[in-house]
Amino acid sequence: MVICFSCRKCLMFILIVLCMFLRRSSSCLEREREILLDIKAFFIHPNQTSKASMYIMGSWQGQYCCSWVGVECENRTSHVVVLNLDFVQEEGIRGGYLNATLFVGLEQLRSLSLVSNSMGGLLPIKELSRLRNLQRLVLRANSFEGVLPMEIGLLSSLQVLDLGTNRLSGSIPSSLGNLSHLRVLDLRGNQFRGSIPPFLSSLLSLEGLYLSNNQLQGSIPRTFGNWSSLTVLALSGNRLSGPIPRELGIDLSSNQISGSIPMEMGLLKGLIVLNISNNHLTGIIPNSFSQLQDIEALDLSQNKLTGRLPPSLSLLTFLGIFSIADNDIEGRVPTDGHLSTFGESSYVGNPKLCGFAGKACYDQVSSMPQGDEDNEDAKSGWEGNKLVLYGLIAVGFTVGFWGALAFVFLNKKWGIMCFEAMDEVIHHLLWKCYPIPKGTFNLLPKP
């Protein structure tokens, strides 16, 4: 009985501790609960609510705000640290302005996401910059306009800044260079102008930079090569020009980039996506691309690339998206590797290319064994320069013929020996048919 009573006391103690833990994990500070209720009142219209707002803020009732949908608290202190309010406000409900002062009281907030809430007006970065612990700010797919305020540099703890798909304009502010912990910077789908600022290369922790679909001009800074951690660079849909820096590559599609593809681009072994389509690139596809062992998407279409398709690209077994369409690639597609798995759309628009679905190889070059293509390349070099070849033959013959005659006439001893030999050969050939006395065709010069 004593043992049983002790077990019951122990079990009771465990249940009390567990209840206290569960209550503490869902409780929150009263002051922050009131702030959340003010935020709810701002987003929820009395007569018009969306399904998303009903799902998220319909749970915002009672004392335990840490258990509300979209809210996360720190277990030890019960401070609100995460607030996800995506798709809460329907278009036209509030007129679009974000009252950022509502969030300032959440001093320990680390992540704030307000995706697609029909917000407009100027970015309230000055107010939000008071959230010094903020690590993640996502305001994507709204209608914010105007410039990106310089106060953005005060959010020194930011690791993710996503302002994509808004109406922001002006230049990219230099204060972004102060965000040394930034891992993702997404400004795509806005109206930023000017050149890509070189100071962005000071963000050595950056893993993803998205500047696609803006109005950026000029060349790509060579200082971007300092980003050892960079894995995604999206610059498509701008007005960039000039050559591709040897230090980088990723998404540079739909620009006006010219020149050849740097061999060093194949040394970026961490690349997963490389899209340089719809530019003015020339030259061959580098063999070094075979070293991109982790690449999953490679798009070189709509350029002016020439030469043959490197057979070593068949080694890229993770490649799921591949296109060299609309270039001037020639020869045959390797049939003994991964490249043979792609359809006609990956190769169409190359008149001299065959061996893929929709266009078989029938000519001599295409039926050549794959291992003999290097010899064919060497031979084709001479075939493309026949005029030079014939000229060299003519010069060689002229020099050799007149050189021999000059030697015979200028050296008397060797001249006599040469003519005697010729006389002997002629006499020997004609003697069988006609009894011609030896010496009749004496070719020796008269003294």
C-alpha positions as semicolon CSV with decimal commas, in nm:
position;residue;x (nm);y (nm);z (nm)
1;M;0,000;0,000;0,000
2;V;0,289;0,234;0,077
3;I;0,444;0,166;-0,261
4;C;0,111;0,226;-0,434
5;F;0,056;0,553;-0,244
6;S;0,408;0,670;-0,343
7;C;0,344;0,589;-0,708
8;R;0,021;0,788;-0,700
9;K;0,198;1,089;-0,550
10;C;0,470;1,068;-0,813
11;L;0,216;1,042;-1,093
12;M;0,022;1,339;-0,952
13;F;0,340;1,548;-0,945
14;I;0,422;1,463;-1,306
15;L;0,070;1,559;-1,418
16;I;0,090;1,894;-1,233
17;V;0,428;1,976;-1,394
18;L;0,298;1,874;-1,737
19;C;-0,013;2,094;-1,702
20;M;0,199;2,387;-1,592
21;F;0,427;2,337;-1,892
22;L;0,138;2,314;-2,136
23;R;-0,027;2,621;-1,990
24;R;0,297;2,816;-2,001
25;S;0,365;2,711;-2,362
26;S;0,030;2,854;-2,476
27;S;0,017;3,158;-2,249
28;C;0,150;3,497;-2,349
29;L;0,216;3,833;-2,194
30;E;-0,102;4,029;-2,139
31;R;0,041;4,342;-2,294
32;E;0,132;4,154;-2,614
33;R;-0,208;3,982;-2,622
34;E;-0,372;4,326;-2,629
35;I;-0,140;4,431;-2,914
36;L;-0,245;4,124;-3,112
37;L;-0,612;4,208;-3,058
38;D;-0,546;4,560;-3,192
39;I;-0,382;4,405;-3,500
40;K;-0,684;4,179;-3,542
41;A;-0,917;4,480;-3,530
42;F;-0,712;4,653;-3,797
43;F;-0,725;4,360;-4,039
44;I;-1,078;4,232;-3,983
45;H;-1,365;4,428;-4,135
46;P;-1,695;4,381;-3,950
47;N;-1,896;4,307;-4,263
48;Q;-1,642;4,152;-4,496
49;T;-1,398;3,873;-4,414
50;S;-1,199;3,630;-4,625
51;K;-1,160;3,259;-4,565
52;A;-0,797;3,313;-4,475
53;S;-0,879;3,580;-4,220
54;M;-1,149;3,360;-4,066
55;Y;-0,907;3,067;-4,045
56;I;-0,625;3,271;-3,893
57;M;-0,794;3,533;-3,680
58;G;-1,099;3,328;-3,597
59;S;-0,875;3,151;-3,348
60;W;-0,763;3,477;-3,187
61;Q;-0,978;3,442;-2,879
62;G;-0,915;3,367;-2,513
63;Q;-0,614;3,424;-2,291
64;Y;-0,360;3,187;-2,445
65;C;-0,249;3,386;-2,748
66;C;0,059;3,170;-2,809
67;S;-0,176;2,899;-2,936
68;W;-0,344;3,131;-3,189
69;V;-0,298;3,052;-3,558
70;G;-0,008;3,248;-3,707
71;V;0,142;3,330;-3,367
72;E;0,450;3,169;-3,214
73;C;0,603;3,249;-2,876
74;E;0,937;3,188;-2,714
75;N;0,891;2,906;-2,460
76;R;1,108;3,052;-2,189
77;T;0,981;3,412;-2,189
78;S;0,639;3,378;-2,362
79;H;0,723;3,676;-2,586
80;V;0,567;3,673;-2,933
81;V;0,852;3,603;-3,179
82;V;0,673;3,498;-3,503
83;L;0,371;3,657;-3,671
84;N;0,245;3,513;-4,003
85;L;-0,054;3,704;-4,141
86;D;-0,045;3,608;-4,510
87;F;-0,360;3,658;-4,726
88;V;-0,559;3,801;-4,434
89;Q;-0,691;4,121;-4,590
90;E;-0,897;4,116;-4,909
91;E;-0,854;4,382;-5,176
92;G;-1,034;4,705;-5,099
93;I;-1,118;4,627;-4,738
94;R;-0,896;4,883;-4,571
95;G;-0,777;5,117;-4,839
96;G;-0,437;4,959;-4,827
97;Y;-0,216;5,144;-4,578
98;L;-0,019;4,945;-4,324
99;N;-0,027;5,084;-3,969
100;A;0,321;4,962;-3,875
101;T;0,307;5,123;-3,529
102;L;0,078;4,838;-3,424
103;F;0,371;4,596;-3,441
104;V;0,627;4,811;-3,260
105;G;0,516;4,691;-2,916
106;L;0,621;4,333;-3,003
107;E;0,979;4,409;-2,910
108;Q;1,106;4,051;-2,938
109;L;0,945;3,987;-3,277
110;R;1,184;3,797;-3,506
111;S;0,965;3,717;-3,806
112;L;0,687;3,924;-3,966
113;S;0,511;3,805;-4,282
114;L;0,230;4,000;-4,450
115;V;0,218;3,841;-4,796
116;S;-0,062;3,949;-5,033
117;N;-0,265;4,176;-4,808
118;S;-0,346;4,451;-5,061
119;M;-0,126;4,697;-4,873
120;G;-0,017;5,012;-5,053
121;G;0,139;5,350;-4,999
122;L;0,493;5,411;-4,882
123;L;0,686;5,141;-4,703
124;P;0,669;5,206;-4,327
125;I;1,031;5,101;-4,279
126;K;1,101;5,388;-4,040
127;E;0,849;5,246;-3,791
128;L;0,946;4,883;-3,848
129;S;1,316;4,967;-3,797
130;R;1,241;4,992;-3,424
131;L;1,204;4,611;-3,421
132;R;1,576;4,557;-3,370
133;N;1,539;4,179;-3,320
134;L;1,359;4,130;-3,652
135;Q;1,534;3,862;-3,860
136;R;1,272;3,800;-4,128
137;L;1,056;4,065;-4,299
138;V;0,828;3,949;-4,583
139;L;0,599;4,207;-4,748
140;R;0,580;4,036;-5,088
141;A;0,287;4,066;-5,333
142;N;0,141;4,393;-5,208
143;S;0,125;4,738;-5,371
144;F;0,386;4,934;-5,179
145;E;0,533;5,218;-5,385
146;G;0,797;5,486;-5,372
147;V;1,162;5,437;-5,281
148;L;1,307;5,185;-5,040
149;P;1,388;5,403;-4,736
150;M;1,745;5,431;-4,610
151;E;1,622;5,327;-4,263
152;I;1,618;4,968;-4,391
153;G;1,984;4,956;-4,288
154;L;1,881;4,993;-3,921
155;L;1,735;4,641;-3,921
156;S;2,081;4,502;-3,858
157;S;1,957;4,157;-3,751
158;L;1,771;4,087;-4,076
159;Q;1,847;3,756;-4,244
160;V;1,557;3,752;-4,493
161;L;1,419;4,062;-4,667
162;D;1,144;3,992;-4,920
163;L;0,985;4,296;-5,087
164;G;0,916;4,126;-5,419
165;T;0,618;4,202;-5,645
166;N;0,540;4,554;-5,531
167;R;0,575;4,892;-5,705
168;L;0,896;5,013;-5,548
169;S;1,110;5,244;-5,760
170;G;1,427;5,450;-5,748
171;S;1,771;5,306;-5,688
172;I;1,869;5,028;-5,450
173;P;1,976;5,209;-5,128
174;S;2,335;5,182;-5,011
175;S;2,218;5,120;-4,653
176;L;2,145;4,759;-4,751
177;G;2,518;4,711;-4,725
178;N;2,480;4,734;-4,345
179;L;2,277;4,411;-4,330
180;S;2,575;4,184;-4,279
181;H;2,362;3,886;-4,166
182;L;2,137;3,892;-4,472
183;R;2,097;3,552;-4,639
184;V;1,811;3,625;-4,883
185;L;1,737;3,957;-5,056
186;D;1,430;3,953;-5,282
187;L;1,348;4,275;-5,472
188;R;1,216;4,117;-5,792
189;G;0,905;4,239;-5,969
190;N;0,945;4,609;-5,883
191;Q;1,057;4,915;-6,079
192;F;1,407;4,969;-5,945
193;R;1,630;5,168;-6,181
194;G;1,998;5,239;-6,221
195;S;2,283;4,992;-6,205
196;I;2,334;4,695;-5,976
197;P;2,525;4,844;-5,681
198;P;2,868;4,686;-5,626
199;F;2,833;4,728;-5,249
200;L;2,597;4,429;-5,247
201;S;2,909;4,212;-5,271
202;S;2,987;4,310;-4,912
203;L;2,698;4,087;-4,801
204;L;2,919;3,782;-4,761
205;S;2,644;3,573;-4,597
206;L;2,408;3,617;-4,892
207;E;2,279;3,290;-5,039
208;G;2,004;3,422;-5,268
209;L;1,977;3,751;-5,455
210;Y;1,659;3,811;-5,660
211;L;1,656;4,126;-5,876
212;S;1,456;3,992;-6,171
213;N;1,196;4,197;-6,360
214;N;1,309;4,546;-6,269
215;Q;1,457;4,820;-6,489
216;L;1,820;4,779;-6,392
217;Q;2,085;4,874;-6,649
218;G;2,459;4,855;-6,700
219;S;2,695;4,565;-6,642
220;I;2,712;4,305;-6,368
221;P;2,972;4,407;-6,108
222;R;3,281;4,188;-6,110
223;T;3,297;4,218;-5,732
224;F;3,010;3,969;-5,712
225;G;3,280;3,701;-5,719
226;N;3,337;3,760;-5,345
227;W;3,017;3,573;-5,260
228;S;3,144;3,232;-5,162
229;S;2,803;3,135;-5,018
230;L;2,588;3,257;-5,309
231;T;2,376;2,980;-5,462
232;V;2,097;3,171;-5,644
233;L;2,136;3,489;-5,847
234;A;1,827;3,597;-6,044
235;L;1,873;3,895;-6,277
236;S;1,632;3,811;-6,558
237;G;1,403;4,065;-6,718
238;N;1,627;4,371;-6,682
239;R;1,829;4,576;-6,931
240;L;2,173;4,454;-6,837
241;S;2,454;4,461;-7,092
242;G;2,823;4,384;-7,124
243;P;3,003;4,053;-7,068
244;I;2,932;3,793;-6,802
245;P;3,189;3,823;-6,523
246;R;3,406;3,516;-6,499
247;E;3,325;3,493;-6,130
248;L;2,955;3,407;-6,149
249;G;2,647;3,293;-6,330
250;I;2,292;3,184;-6,242
251;D;1,976;3,347;-6,383
252;L;2,079;3,613;-6,635
253;S;1,807;3,544;-6,891
254;S;1,635;3,805;-7,110
255;N;1,909;4,065;-7,103
256;Q;2,155;4,187;-7,367
257;I;2,464;4,007;-7,242
258;S;2,724;3,941;-7,513
259;G;3,054;3,763;-7,559
260;S;3,137;3,400;-7,492
261;I;3,047;3,188;-7,191
262;P;3,346;3,190;-6,952
263;M;3,507;2,851;-6,895
264;E;3,527;2,943;-6,525
265;M;3,148;2,929;-6,499
266;G;3,182;2,551;-6,497
267;L;3,383;2,578;-6,174
268;L;3,077;2,698;-5,979
269;K;3,012;2,344;-5,857
270;G;2,735;2,444;-5,616
271;L;2,504;2,570;-5,892
272;I;2,158;2,420;-5,908
273;V;2,006;2,653;-6,171
274;L;2,186;2,827;-6,460
275;N;1,967;3,027;-6,696
276;I;2,141;3,254;-6,948
277;S;1,881;3,223;-7,221
278;N;1,762;3,501;-7,454
279;N;2,087;3,700;-7,471
280;H;2,353;3,762;-7,739
281;L;2,610;3,502;-7,630
282;T;2,845;3,356;-7,892
283;G;3,111;3,087;-7,910
284;I;3,094;2,728;-7,790
285;I;2,945;2,557;-7,486
286;P;3,239;2,506;-7,245
287;N;3,339;2,148;-7,165
288;S;3,379;2,265;-6,804
289;F;2,999;2,253;-6,767
290;S;3,040;1,880;-6,707
291;Q;3,172;1,971;-6,360
292;L;2,835;2,116;-6,254
293;Q;2,743;1,786;-6,095
294;D;2,457;1,927;-5,881
295;I;2,287;2,132;-6,152
296;E;1,918;2,061;-6,208
297;A;1,828;2,322;-6,471
298;L;2,049;2,447;-6,758
299;D;1,899;2,684;-7,016
300;L;2,122;2,822;-7,293
301;S;1,845;2,877;-7,548
302;Q;1,794;3,179;-7,777
303;N;2,155;3,285;-7,813
304;K;2,410;3,259;-8,096
305;L;2,613;2,964;-7,968
306;T;2,801;2,750;-8,221
307;G;3,011;2,434;-8,228
308;R;2,918;2,089;-8,107
309;L;2,731;1,977;-7,798
310;P;2,995;1,850;-7,551
311;P;2,933;1,476;-7,492
312;S;3,051;1,524;-7,133
313;L;2,722;1,699;-7,052
314;S;2,567;1,351;-7,047
315;L;2,733;1,309;-6,707
316;L;2,495;1,564;-6,550
317;T;2,258;1,303;-6,413
318;F;2,058;1,544;-6,191
319;L;1,967;1,760;-6,490
320;G;1,588;1,782;-6,516
321;I;1,551;2,092;-6,734
322;F;1,779;2,143;-7,035
323;S;1,756;2,359;-7,346
324;I;1,994;2,475;-7,621
325;A;1,708;2,563;-7,856
326;D;1,741;2,843;-8,112
327;N;2,119;2,855;-8,145
328;D;2,354;2,732;-8,419
329;I;2,477;2,411;-8,255
330;E;2,582;2,141;-8,501
331;G;2,662;1,768;-8,508
332;R;2,467;1,505;-8,325
333;V;2,320;1,474;-7,978
334;P;2,503;1,205;-7,776
335;T;2,286;0,895;-7,764
336;D;2,459;0,709;-7,482
337;G;2,383;0,940;-7,188
338;H;2,139;1,163;-7,006
339;L;2,104;1,415;-7,293
340;S;1,914;1,159;-7,501
341;T;1,624;1,172;-7,251
342;F;1,522;1,527;-7,343
343;G;1,259;1,597;-7,607
344;E;1,255;1,797;-7,927
345;S;1,184;2,126;-7,752
346;S;1,529;2,115;-7,592
347;Y;1,707;2,111;-7,930
348;V;1,474;2,272;-8,186
349;G;1,601;2,574;-8,380
350;N;1,950;2,434;-8,452
351;P;1,944;2,348;-8,827
352;K;2,278;2,163;-8,818
353;L;2,192;1,952;-8,513
354;C;2,041;1,604;-8,532
355;G;2,005;1,282;-8,332
356;F;1,717;1,390;-8,110
357;A;1,347;1,312;-8,109
358;G;1,199;1,459;-8,424
359;K;1,520;1,477;-8,628
360;A;1,731;1,171;-8,702
361;C;2,086;1,182;-8,841
362;Y;2,136;1,064;-9,201
363;D;2,445;1,245;-9,334
364;Q;2,805;1,124;-9,307
365;V;2,895;1,349;-9,019
366;S;2,599;1,251;-8,806
367;S;2,654;0,878;-8,860
368;M;3,013;0,902;-8,752
369;P;3,100;0,718;-8,429
370;Q;3,105;0,953;-8,132
371;G;3,471;0,881;-8,062
372;D;3,577;1,004;-8,409
373;E;3,430;1,352;-8,372
374;D;3,758;1,501;-8,253
375;N;3,932;1,384;-8,573
376;E;3,647;1,525;-8,778
377;D;3,688;1,860;-8,601
378;A;4,055;1,871;-8,699
379;K;3,980;1,783;-9,061
380;S;3,698;2,035;-9,087
381;G;3,944;2,308;-8,996
382;W;4,139;2,245;-9,321
383;E;3,820;2,210;-9,524
384;G;3,717;2,555;-9,417
385;N;4,046;2,701;-9,544
386;K;4,097;2,533;-9,885
387;L;4,227;2,848;-10,047
388;V;4,508;2,868;-9,793
389;L;4,587;2,498;-9,843
390;Y;4,612;2,526;-10,224
391;G;4,826;2,837;-10,191
392;L;5,075;2,656;-9,967
393;I;5,099;2,366;-10,217
394;A;5,167;2,604;-10,509
395;V;5,436;2,791;-10,317
396;G;5,602;2,464;-10,215
397;F;5,608;2,333;-10,572
398;T;5,748;2,660;-10,715
399;V;6,022;2,687;-10,458
400;G;6,119;2,320;-10,495
401;F;6,122;2,318;-10,880
402;W;6,319;2,638;-10,937
403;G;6,547;2,559;-10,647
404;A;6,646;2,230;-10,809
405;L;6,710;2,393;-11,151
406;A;6,920;2,666;-10,995
407;F;7,130;2,402;-10,817
408;V;7,190;2,210;-11,144
409;F;7,291;2,511;-11,355
410;L;7,503;2,683;-11,094
411;N;7,704;2,372;-10,997
412;K;7,879;2,237;-11,311
413;K;7,987;1,902;-11,164
414;W;7,641;1,811;-11,040
415;G;7,486;1,940;-11,364
416;I;7,697;1,702;-11,579
417;M;7,610;1,409;-11,355
418;C;7,240;1,493;-11,371
419;F;7,228;1,521;-11,754
420;E;7,427;1,198;-11,797
421;A;7,179;1,016;-11,580
422;M;6,886;1,154;-11,780
423;D;7,053;1,053;-12,110
424;E;7,103;0,702;-11,976
425;V;6,735;0,671;-11,877
426;I;6,605;0,795;-12,215
427;H;6,838;0,563;-12,408
428;H;6,732;0,265;-12,197
429;L;6,360;0,334;-12,250
430;L;6,381;0,382;-12,629
431;W;6,638;0,113;-12,712
432;K;6,378;-0,164;-12,694
433;C;6,171;-0,009;-12,972
434;Y;6,433;0,163;-13,185
435;P;6,804;0,084;-13,219
436;I;6,912;0,437;-13,140
437;P;7,284;0,481;-13,081
438;K;7,372;0,591;-12,733
439;G;7,434;0,964;-12,709
440;T;7,171;1,066;-12,966
441;F;6,978;1,246;-12,694
442;N;7,284;1,391;-12,533
443;L;7,153;1,657;-12,293
444;L;7,487;1,778;-12,178
445;P;7,543;2,144;-12,247
446;K;7,796;2,217;-12,514
447;P;8,121;2,357;-12,395
